[in-house]
Amino acid sequence: MSDTQDLPYVVAAMALFVAIVAGWREHRRRARADPDAVGWVDWTLVQVVALIVAAIAGWVALKA
């Protein structure tokens, strides 16, 4: 396998990692003690986009 064939696997793994971190951060945001201390990142959107990227990159990696 060349480096270009490994790229979709790396992209899928990184996107999956981002999705896991976003899910963890969303859980922490919902369980915060101060309801007025809101963040500026929509972690649910980040998680959904990361899962879509992981699915597409995984599909491309398995097709190649």
NUKOL-739482 format. One record per residue (C-alpha): x, y, z; residue number from 0. Coordinates in steps of 0.25 Angstrom, whole numbers. Layout:
// NUKOL-739482
@px:X | py:Y | pz:Z | seq:NUM
...
This chain:
// NUKOL-739482
@px:0 | py:0 | pz:0 | seq:0
@px:5 | py:14 | pz:-3 | seq:1
@px:3 | py:26 | pz:5 | seq:2
@px:-8 | py:31 | pz:-3 | seq:3
@px:-16 | py:18 | pz:-1 | seq:4
@px:-14 | py:20 | pz:14 | seq:5
@px:-19 | py:34 | pz:14 | seq:6
@px:-34 | py:30 | pz:15 | seq:7
@px:-32 | py:21 | pz:27 | seq:8
@px:-24 | py:32 | pz:34 | seq:9
@px:-35 | py:42 | pz:31 | seq:10
@px:-46 | py:32 | pz:36 | seq:11
@px:-39 | py:30 | pz:48 | seq:12
@px:-36 | py:45 | pz:51 | seq:13
@px:-51 | py:48 | pz:48 | seq:14
@px:-55 | py:37 | pz:58 | seq:15
@px:-46 | py:42 | pz:68 | seq:16
@px:-52 | py:56 | pz:67 | seq:17
@px:-66 | py:50 | pz:67 | seq:18
@px:-63 | py:43 | pz:81 | seq:19
@px:-57 | py:56 | pz:86 | seq:20
@px:-69 | py:64 | pz:82 | seq:21
@px:-78 | py:54 | pz:89 | seq:22
@px:-70 | py:55 | pz:101 | seq:23
@px:-70 | py:70 | pz:101 | seq:24
@px:-86 | py:71 | pz:98 | seq:25
@px:-88 | py:62 | pz:110 | seq:26
@px:-79 | py:71 | pz:119 | seq:27
@px:-87 | py:83 | pz:114 | seq:28
@px:-100 | py:77 | pz:117 | seq:29
@px:-96 | py:74 | pz:131 | seq:30
@px:-89 | py:87 | pz:135 | seq:31
@px:-92 | py:93 | pz:148 | seq:32
@px:-94 | py:108 | pz:144 | seq:33
@px:-105 | py:108 | pz:133 | seq:34
@px:-101 | py:122 | pz:129 | seq:35
@px:-87 | py:118 | pz:125 | seq:36
@px:-90 | py:114 | pz:111 | seq:37
@px:-80 | py:111 | pz:101 | seq:38
@px:-79 | py:115 | pz:86 | seq:39
@px:-76 | py:102 | pz:80 | seq:40
@px:-88 | py:94 | pz:75 | seq:41
@px:-83 | py:80 | pz:79 | seq:42
@px:-94 | py:73 | pz:73 | seq:43
@px:-92 | py:79 | pz:59 | seq:44
@px:-77 | py:76 | pz:61 | seq:45
@px:-80 | py:61 | pz:64 | seq:46
@px:-90 | py:59 | pz:53 | seq:47
@px:-80 | py:65 | pz:42 | seq:48
@px:-69 | py:57 | pz:48 | seq:49
@px:-77 | py:44 | pz:47 | seq:50
@px:-81 | py:47 | pz:32 | seq:51
@px:-67 | py:50 | pz:29 | seq:52
@px:-63 | py:37 | pz:36 | seq:53
@px:-73 | py:29 | pz:28 | seq:54
@px:-69 | py:35 | pz:15 | seq:55
@px:-54 | py:33 | pz:17 | seq:56
@px:-57 | py:19 | pz:22 | seq:57
@px:-65 | py:15 | pz:10 | seq:58
@px:-54 | py:21 | pz:1 | seq:59
@px:-43 | py:13 | pz:8 | seq:60
@px:-51 | py:0 | pz:7 | seq:61
@px:-54 | py:3 | pz:-8 | seq:62
@px:-39 | py:5 | pz:-12 | seq:63
